[in-house]
Amino acid sequence: MPIRTVFIFLFLCVEMFAVNTPDGRALYGKYCAGCHDSGTGRAPATTALHNFSPEQILLALESGPMMIMGQRRTGPERRAVAEFLAGRTVGQEPSAAIPKMAYCRDTRIFAGPLAVPHWIGWGGDASNRRFQSTAQSGIAASDVPRLRLRWAFGFPGDIQAYSQPAVAGGRVFVGSAGHRVYSLDASTGCTYWTFEAEAPVRTAISIGAIDSGYAVYFGDIHANVYAADAGSGRLLWKIHADEHSEARITGAPVLAGNRLFVPVSSSEEVSAADPLYECCRFRGSILALDALTGKSIWKTYTISEATHPTHKNRAGTQLWGPSGAAVWSTPTLDLTRHVLYAATGDAYSDPVANTTDAILALDMDSGKILWTRQATPGDAFNLACPSPDKTNCPDANGPDFDFGSSPILIDLPHGKHMLVAGQKSAIVYALDPDRAGELLWQTRVGRGGTLGGIQWGPAADDENVYAAVSDISRRLGPAGLELNPEAGGGISAVRLANGELVWHAAPPGCGDRRPCSPAQSAAVTVIPGVVFSGSSDGHLRAYATENGKIVWDFDAVHDFQAVNGVPARGGSFDGPGPVLAGGMLFVNSGYGAMGGIPGNVLLAFTVDGK
């Protein structure tokens, strides 16, 4: 399973007993610390949890991925734990209002966004290569060492920054943990409009033409999909993609003509840590929607067999299966052959379907699954497996080797093409989509694991695929459990022609920074001659594609004077990667979910800061 949302850290807070005056410290120590402070699974230690706000923690317990567990506790209990973990009371967070001075004064009409350099959606185009030509990026390899900060935008009231921006028509569109989508001026960072979603928006933004102009498309962690007018932010339509209570949209919707293809994932494997939870009934899916109206055209489940009761666990709770195969990432489109490629995650419960940990090919017109190539059979995992109480852990107990990143479609000579995909096993695969996903080569670039391997995705130019690895780990330090500053990270170049390892660049290391991990979990981005990779240590680095030498390094862990007057601070680079268009580089800094460094800033760079 790829790194989930910021709220995943609360997965064991289940059995809190009601008291007249709840003691958050005692509740956490009795029912949560056994996991969070022992290095189990993905649960950050108490020291990391203090970085989060009580409002964010309450959101997780009351309407986010921990809602199932939170509903079993009283409001005062949830608040007590949230305030203990955050180290402050509810209501002390900065205002989420955008100051009036931050709004743009001009009234330019948003028009012709695709006629100028742009980056739309997750991978820049339907192939998800995360490659931008010099003509589109406006930044040559020789310019990269001269990149300087032009402006910073602070997300008001947020302590996480985890949505990838899109750039089109001189504007930047970006979602936020604070339920908002922002439209900003690319040159100055001033705000054109804000849109209030029902829940946090962590997807990238897609943009397409409609009768009245252009629309932006995105999803939230309550599994809502939205279309809004790109010029004004006015809601055009909203649909609910899946009725499962823990369904969510993490991969960006992708547009082709008048069809919008939406991937659906979930946080149900988090709830499975509770032995009283009936694990598990969610199945991943892909939806095809009418981009103009939101009307459903087809919906294909990644597991064709309907979920049914299987057996009861030792607590007497009814279990279900098959389940899982979430689609965490943006689908990849072959517009010539009308085929959609989607990557799936693991199973949540037994039995395990043959479409988990797999690449699926679907007919774009009908949604029919054309072929499946599974990389890791029998992989069933949920958060009961690394917990002290393993009641709901499937028999397989991992290894939790999801495909969390989008497949990359590579055009080859003579009309051939190739699919390249990175897995949490730390293996890069090359498949032949014309031969039902037949394996062409595979190359290991790291250790892999539950928090390891390739998380958010590689990038590819015409010669190589560039894959960064997480391989994050923890160790016992003087103050207890801490991130291991000496393990994880690194980026490799693998030759597309044959899977040969061209070079490997080891992580520079954390130095004296604590807490710190050198993990490079974030998606990477490549332009001719340079590949960009962010790190959990708070550095964004640029590497020469020829040999992996670092040619530029920006440390974001400090305060910024934001153009919107909001207190802003940088942190870990994780999740989305940088995007480049029109002579500018944009990237969010501050994804600290796995014990990293939280922040709330969108950074914009130009050559010499001009």
N, C-alpha and C positions, 0 to 999 in steps of 0.2 A: 504494500500500500504506500502511495507517495505521501510526503509530508502533508498533513491535513491542515485544518484551520488553526488559528491562534487558540481556540477554545479547547483543544483536545486534551489539555493538561488536567482536566477535572474528572477523568473517566472513572476513578474509583470512589468518588465521594457519593456513595449510594445509601449507606445504612445509618445515616445521622438520626439519632433519636431526639424527639422533641423535648425541649426543656423550657422552663418558664423564661429564663434569660439565657439564650443560647451562647455558649462559649466557643467562638470560632476556632481558637487555637486547640482546644481539647477535641473538638469534632474532627478537625483536620488531622491531628496527631493520631487519633484512634482509628480513623477510617480511610485516610488518604496517604499518610506519610509512609506507610509500609511499601507503597509503590513509588511515590514521587521521590522519596529520599533514599532509595535503595538501588537506583540505576535500572529499574525494570522498564523494558520497552521504550516507549516514546515519551514517558512522563517526566517533565522538567522538575528539578529540585525546588525546594521552597524559596531559595534565594532568587531563582529565575522568576517564580510566580509573583514576587513582589513588584516586578516591572509592569504588571497588568493593572488596569483600573478595576474598581469594584463594579462599575457599570458594565464593562466588558464581560466580567465573570458572571454577573447576574443575567446578562443577555444569553450566555451559553446555557445557563441552568433553566431559564424560563421560556426561551423561544428559539434557542440554537441547538447544536448537536447534543447537548446534555439535557434536553427538555424531558425526555422519558424519565431519567433519574431524578431530575429536579422536581417533577410533579409529585413525587413520593414524599417530599419534605415540605415543611411549612415555609411561608415567606420569611419569617424572622431567622430560621435556620439557614436558608440560602444566603440571606444578607450577611449573617454573622461570618460564615465561611468566606464570602467574597471580600468582606472588609478586612478580615485577618490576612488573607492572601495578598491583598493589595497594600496593606499597611496604612490605609486611610479610609475615611467614611464616604459613603455615597453622597454625591453632590459637590465634591471638591474639584471635579475635573474642569478644565477650561471650557468656556462657552463654545458651542458648535456653530455659532453664527458667523457668517462671512461679513467682515466690516464693509461698510458702504464704499470706503475708499478703494477697495480691492476690485470693484467692478469696472469693466471697460467703458470708456466714454464714447467710443465710436459706435456707429450703428451699421457697420458693413454687413451686407447680406452674405450668408454662407452659400457659395455657389461654385460649381466646377471643381470640387475637391480632388477628383481623380486626374485632373489635367495638370496638376503640379505635383512635386515629390510628396509621397505619402507612405505611411505604414499603417495598414488596416488589419485588425484581428490579431490573432496570436502569432502566426508565423510570417506575417508580412504579405502573404498571398495564399492561395488554396493549396500549394504544395507543402507548406509549413517548413520550408528550408531555413527560415530565420537568416536569410542572406539578403543583403541590400547592396545593389550596384553603386558605383561611385556617382553615376548620374542621379540616382534617387537619393542617396545619402548626403551628397554634397560635401563629403569628407573623404579625402584621399588618405592612404596609409601614411604618407609623409606628414599629414596634418595632425595625426593623432597625438604625438607628444606635446602638441601645443594646445590641447583641449583645456579650457578653463571654464569655471562656473559662470553662467550668464545670469540665471535667476533660480530661486528656490521657492516652492509653494508649500506651505504648511497645511496639513489636513486638520481642520479645527476639531478639537475634542477627541482625536484619535491617538492611539499609541501603537498603531500598526499601519504599515503601508504595503499592500500586497496585491494590487491590481496593476496590470500592465497597460500603459497608455497607448492610445492610437493617435495618429497624426494625419490630418487631412485638411486641405483648404486653409492652411495657416492657423489651424486650431488644434488643440490637444484635448482629447476626451479620455477621462480616467475615472474609474470607480473607487470606492473607499470602504473601509471597515465601518464607517459611520453612516451607512445606508445611502450615501449620496453618490451621484455621478456628476462630474464637473466638466464644463466646457471652458477652456482657457485659451487665451491668445498665445500662440507658440512663441512669438518674439518677446513678449513682455511678461507673460504669466498672469495678466489681469483676467478676471472672471467674466464670461459672457452670461452663463446661466448655471443653475444647479438643479438637479432632479432628485427628489426624495423617493427612494425605493422602499419596499417593505422590510428588507433585511440587507445585511452587508453584501456588497457587490465585489467579487474577487475575479470575475471574468475579464478578459480583454474585451474591447469594444469593436464591433463590426459596423461598417457603414455602407449604405447602398442607396440608389436612386429610387424615389417614389414619385407619384404624380405631382405632388406639390413641392418637390425639391429633393431632400435627402433625409434618411432616417438613420439613427444609431440603434444597434441591437445589443442586448446584454442580458445576463441572468443573475439571480441572487441565491443566497444559501437557503432560501425557503422553496427553491425549485420554481420560482417565477421567471418568466421570460418577458422582456419588455421591448417595445419599439417606441422611440421618441423622436420628435422632429429635431434634426441635427442643428437647425438654425436657432430654435427657440427653447428646446427642452420640453415642449408640450407632449404629454403622453398621447400616443397614437393607439396602442393596444397593449394588453397585458393578458397572459395566459398562465395557467398552472400546469407544469409539465408532467407531474407525477403526484399521485395521491398518497404515497407513502409518507408518513409523518417526518421521516428523516432524509427524504430525497433533497438533493441540492444540485445547483449548476456550478461547476468549477471550471470546466473547459468553455472557451468562448464559442458562441454560436457562429456558424460560418455560412456565408451567403453565396448563392449561385443563381443568377437571374432573379426570378421572383420566389425562390425557395430558400428557406432558412433551415439549416440542419443543426439540431441542438443535442448535445450529449448530456446524459443524466447520471449522476453519481449519488452517493449517500454517505451518511455518518453512522449507519446502523451498526457497523462492527465495533464502534465505541460503546454503544449501549449494551452490547453482548457481554461486557464485563460484569454486568449485574446477573447473578444466577437466577433471579426471578424474571428476567426478560426472556420472552419467547423468541429466541434467535433461530432463524432470521428469515425475513420474507421479502426483502428488497431484491429486485433484479434490475441491472443496468439497462439502458435503452438509448436509442437514437430516435429523435422526432424530426419529421419533415413538416414545416409549417409554411403556409402562404405568407410571404414576407409583407404583403400589403394589409392583410386582415388578421393574421395570427391563427387562422383556421387550420386545423390539423389535416394533413394530407395522408400521412402514414406514421405509424409508430412500430418500431421493431425492438423487441426485447433481445438482449444479448444471450439470455438463456431461454430457449424456446419452451422448455417444460415448465408448466405452472408449478409454483411452490405449493407444497402439501405437507401435512404433519408427518413427522418421521418417528420420533420416539421421545420419551421424557427423560430429563436429566435427573441427577440424584436428589435435586431439591423438589422434584415433582413437577417441574415446569415443562410444558409442551414445547418441543423444538420442531423446526421447519427446515425444509430444503427442497430443491437446490436454491442457492441464493448467491448474491454478489455479482461479480463481473461488471462492476461499475465502470463507466466511461469517464475518467477523470480529465481527459485532455480534449483538445479541439480536433474534430475529425479532419481528415485530409481528403481532398477532392481531386480526382482525375477528370477534368472537364471534357476531355476528348473521348474517353471511353465511358463516361457517365457512371463512374464507380466511386464509392465512398469507402475510405479505409479508417477504421477505428481501433484503438488499443484498449484492452480491458484489464481490470484488476483481478485480484484473487477471489476465491470463494469465501463466504462468511461462515458457512456451515456445511455439514455433510448432507447429501453426496456432492461431489465436485463435478461440475459440468465441464465438457471439453472445450468450452468457449472462454474459460477463465485464463488469465495471464496469456492473452492471445492477441493476434492481429486478425480482424475480421474485414472482409470485403463485402460491401452491400451495393445492390443496384440502386442508383440514385432516384430512379423513376418509381420503383415499386417498394423499396426497402427490403427486398429479398436478400438473404445472406447467400452469397455466391461461393465463398470458401472461408475456411478457418485455419489458422496456423498457430497451434498452441506451443509456447516455449517451455512451460513448467507444468506438467500434469500433476494433479492431485494436491494442489496448493490451497489449503483451507486454513484461514487464520482470522482471528478477531482479538480484541483486547482482553479477553479472558486468558489468552494463552500466556502472556508475560506477567499476569497478575498473580498474587498469592492464591486467590480463589479461582481455580481453573475449571470450574463446573461447566461452563459453556464453551470451553475450548474444543474445537473439532479434533477428531482422532489424528489427522495429519499434522496439526500444530505447526503450520508454516510450510515453507520458509518465508512467506510473505513477499514474493517476488513479482509485484504488480508491474504492468506497463503504465507508468504515470505520465508519460510524455507522448506527444503526437508522433505518428509515423512521418517520415520525410519522403516525399516522392522525388526521385531523381530521373531526369531525362537522359537517356543514353543514345549513342549513335544508332542509325538504322531503325528508328522508330521504337526501340526498346526502352524499357524503364526499369527502375529498381526502387524497392521500399527499404528504408533504413530505419531501424527502431532501437532505442536504448531502454534497457530494463533495470530494475532495482538489483538484479543479480550482478550488475556491473558489466554485462555483456552487451555489445553492439551487434545486432543482427542485420544482414542484408538478405532480402527475399525477392524472388521473381514473381511479380503479381500476375504475369501472363501464364504462369504454371502453378496456379493455386497456392502461391506463397512458398514455393520450393526454396529451401535454404541455399544461398549462394556462398556465404561465408559468415563466420562469427568470430569476434575478437573480444577478449576480456581486457578491461581498462582499469579495474579496481577490485576491491574485496567483495563488495556487495553486502546486503543484509536488510533488516527491517527499516533502518534509517540510512541505508547505504546505497551504493551504486548510483545509477543515473536516475535522478529524480524528475526534474522539470524539463529536461530535454537538450539534445545536441543541436548543432547547426551544420550546414554543409555548403561548400562552394563547389566548383566544378572538379576539384581534385580530391578533397578529403572531407570526412565528417569529423567534427570537433566535439568531444564528449568530456564534460567535467563530471566529477564524482563527489558525492557527499561523504560516505563512510564515516559519519559522525560517531563519536563514542564519548563515554564518561569515565571518570576515575575518582577514587577517593583522595581528597586533598585535606589540608589543615582544617578547613571549615566544613568538611563533609563532602558530599558528592558534588562534583564539578565537571564541566565540560573538559575533555582532554585536549589541551592545546597542541599536542604533538601527534595527533592522529586524524586522518581524513584529508580530503581535498585532493587537488591535482587535476590537470587537464591533459588530454591526449588527442593527437591527430591520427586518424586511421584512413588509409588509402581506400578510396571507393572502389577502385578496380579489382582489388584482391583481398582487402581486409588487413593488409600489412600495417603494423604500427610504425608510423613515420617519426613521431617524437612524443615524449612525455615530459611535461613540466611539473615538477613537484611543487607543492604549496610553499610560499615564502615563510610561513609560520606566523605565530601570533605575537612574538616579541614579549613585552611585559604586560600586554593587555589581558585582563581577567574580569569576568569570565570570557572565554574565547574558544572558538573552534575554527580551524582552517577549512572546514567543509565547504565545498563548492557545489551546492545543491541547485542554485539558480539556473535558469535557462541561459544558454550562451547565444551570442549573436555574432555574425561574421560579415565583414566587408572585404573587398579585395585586398589581401595582404595583412589583415589584422582580425583577430577574434577577441571578443570581449567576454569576460567571465567574472561575475560577482562572487564574493565569499561571505560566509557567516561572520568573519572577523571584521566586517565593515569596510573592506577594500573592494573597489571595482578596478580590475586590471585589464590591460590590453596586451595581447601576445602576438608576436610576429607569426604568421601562418607558415612561414618557411622553416622555422626552427624552435618555436615556442619561447623565444626570448621575450621578457617583459619590456614593453616600450613605453608604457604609461601606467601610473598607479595613483588612484584617488582614494584618500581615507575620508569616509563620510561621518565618522563618529565624533561629531561636535555639534554645537548649536549653529543655526543659520538665521540670517535676517531675511525672513520670508517676504515676498512681494505683497502678500495679502495681510501682513501685520499679525500673523498667528505665530505663537511660539513653536519653533520647528527644530527638530534634532534628527540627525541621521543615525542609522544603525546597520544591522545585518542586511546584506543583499541575498535574497532568497526568493523562491517562487519565480516571478517574471524576470525576464532579462531586459537589457536596454533596447531601445528602438531608435533608429536614425532616419532622418528625412530632412531635406532642404537645408543642409549645413548645420543641423543640430542633433544632439544626442539627448534622449530623455530616459530617466530611470527612477523607479521608486526605491527608497532606502528605509528600512525599518521593520522587516519581517523577522520577528523574534520568537516565533511560536515554540521552537524546540530548544529553548534556553538561550537563544541567541540574543542579539542586542536590539531592543525595540526602538522604533523611530516613527516619524510621521511626516516625511518630506518627499516631495517630488523634485528632482534635480534636472536642470536643463543646462547643457554645455554647448559652447561654440568654440571655434578656433580663436585663440587669444581672448576669449570672452566677449567678442564683438558681435 
